[in-house]
């Protein structure tokens, strides 16, 4: 279990902000490099990547070695998938396409053991140190897992107040690209209508005491949303960062 890491993550989220990167590769070295760079968390992606749960287990191990907080984004609100990634040691679970309070309640239920939820019970898993951990300690500490609800469409915006009233989630994450598509301007994440709706979510979340997260792919947007109160900032994707740096090196050398 990485309970101390969870508590440290929550404390930094409360005191300041946390900075992370989405990861779509299957190479643990990328995760270790992120940790050594000073990045706070990594979102290991199962929604838009070729990774499997088996691959993710090795990536979580790499995160623990490099002391970077491992969040796993699952494909959907599926009890089997959520249970699997929590069993292998994810510190946080990020679930996309949350549209209403009923869906939010279901995620809490699937991510927590009783009495807070009804997650499937097995203590012979990596998260419980393969049964070497006291079972009652495991069930208690497992309920500290960080839960991130990802809002991405107009329906979610209409239902934001109800979603925010559901207890148990740590972070409300706004997905700007999917949101831009739902608003009829796909890919235009800086379009005024997209920015307006994102600000609406940020303001309402802060008013109700919820931390807010979002994805950015420029330094300028990271600074903008941080100034507006966003505390869980995911900067770009590992493969995109690697590509951009390769292009920069090639251009600089060929220009000499």
N, C-alpha and C positions, 0 to 999 in steps of 0.2 A: 504493500500500500504506500501511497505517496501523500499521506495525510498532511504532513508538515508542509510539503510543497503547495498543497491546496490552500492551506491557511495563509501561507506567505503570499500566494497569488492574490487571494481575496484582500489581504491587507494592502498590498501595493495598488490594487484596483481602487480601493477606498481612499487611500492617501494621495494618489497621483494619477497615473494612467499606466496601461501596459501596452507594449508594442509587440506585434507578432507577424508571422508570414504564413500564407497558405503553402502546403507542400503537396505536390502531385507526383513526385518521383518515388521510386521504391528503394533508393539507396540510403541506408542509415547514415552515411558520411555527411550527406546534406544536412540532416537533422543535427548531428554533432557540431558541424561548422556554425550553424545558426546559434547554438548554445554558447559556443566559444566567442561569438561576436558580441554578445551582450543582449541579444533579443530575448524577450521575456517568455513568449509562448510560440508554439507552432500548431497550426490547424492541419492535421493530417487528413487529407480529403478522400472520402469514399464515394462522394457524389459525382465528381467530375474528374476521375482519374482511373487508371487501370489497377489500382491497389485492391488487394483482398484483405480480409480480416487477418489471415495468416501473415501477410506482409506487414500489416499495421502493428502486429505484436513486436516485430523486430524494430520498427521505427519508434515505438514507445520505449523500448529498452534503450535505444540510442539517446532519446530525449532525457531519460533519467540519468544516464552517464554524464551528459553534458549539462545537466541541471537547467533544462528548459522545459516549461510546463506543457504537457501533451494534451491537446484538445483533439477530438476526432469528430469530423463532420460526417454524419451518416447520410444515407440516401433518402430516407423517409422515416416517418414515425412508426417504425416496425419494431415490435417487442423483441423479436429474435435478434435483429441487428444491434439494437441498443444494448440488450443484455450481453451480447458477445463482446462488444468493444469495452464495456465496463468490466467484464470478467477478465480481460487481458490487461487491464490496468490504466485505461484512459483516465486522466485527471478531470477532464471536462468533456461534455457531450454537446455538440452543436447540431440542431435539427432544423432543416430548411422548410420553407413553405408553411409556416404557421399562420393560419388565417383567422382563427377565432379562439375564444376562451375555452371551448370544448377541446380543441386540439392541444392547447397549452396544458390543460389539466391532464390530458392523456399522457403527454410527455413526462410530466412530473410523476404520474402513477407508474409508468414503465421504467423510470430511472431510480426509484427509491424502493427500499424494502419497507415492509409494514413497521410502524403504523402510518408512515407517510405515503406509501404506495404499495404496489403489488409486483415488484420486479421478481422475475424467476430466481429461485434460491438454489445456489450451489456454492459450497465453500471449498471445493476441490479445484480451484482456479488460480491463475497467476495472481490476481488481485488480492487473494487471501493467502498468498505465499504457499500455494498448493496444499492447503489445509494445516500448515504449521502455525498459522495465526489462530488465536483463540476465537472461536466462532462468534461469540457475543460481541467481542471487540470489532470483529470484521463487519458484522451487520450494522453496528452503530457508525463506524467510521466510513463505511461505503455510502452512507446517506449524506456525506459531506461533498459528494461529487458536484462540480460546477455544472450548471445547466444553462445553456445559451439557446434562446429561441430566435430563429431567423425569420424576419418579416420581409416579404418581397413583392407584395402586390396591393392593388387598390382595396381588395376585400380586407386585408390585414389592417390597412389604414382606417377603414370604416369601423373596424372592431377593436381598435387599439385600446380604448378605455377598458373594455372587458378583459382583454389579454393582460393588461397591467394589473388588474384586480386579482389575478390568479397568484396565490402565494407559492414560493418555491423556486422561481427562476432567478438566476443571478444577473443575466445580461439580456437585453433586447438588442438583437443585431439587425441592422438594416442593410439588405443586399441591394446596392444601387443599380447594378446592371439589370437584374430581373425587374426591379421597380421601374426602371426607365422603359422597359419593354411593355409592362402593364399599363404605363401611362401614354403609350403610343409614340415614344421617341427612343427606340431601342439603341442602346450604346451611348446615348447622350447624357451621361451621368452629371454633367454640369449644366444641363438645361434648367432654366428657371423653375419649371413646373416640378422637376425631380427634386431640386434643392429645396423648394418650398415644402413639399411633402416630407422630405427627410427632416427638415427643421421642426415640422409639426410633431413628428414622432419623438425627436430628441427632447423637445420642450416638455411634452406630456410625460415622458418617461422620467425626466429629472424631477418634475413636480411631484411624482408619486414615489420618488426615492429609488428608482431603478437605474442601474448602470446601462449605458448605451454603447454599442459597438458598430463599426462599419468597415467596409473595404475601401481602400484607396490605392491608386497606382501612380500618384505623384506626391512629391514632398509637399507641394503647395496645398493639396487637398488634405494631407495629414495634419498640417498646421492649422488649416481652416476649421476642420471638424474638432480638433482638440480644443481650440479656443472657444468653440460653441458648446463644449461640455462632454464630448465623446471621450470615453475612457478606455475602451477596448478597440485599439486600432490595428487592423490587419493590413499591412503594407504589401501589396502585390503577391506574386507567386514565385516560388523558388526557380522554376524553369524560366519565367519571364525575366527575373533579375539576372540570371546567368546569361540569357540571350542578350540583354541590353549591355551587359559588361563586355561580352565578346564583340559586339558591334562597335562599342566605344574604342576598344583596343585596336581592332582592325582599322578603323577610320583614322585614328591618331598615327599609327605606324605607317600606313600607306600615304598619309599626307606629308610625311617628312621627305 
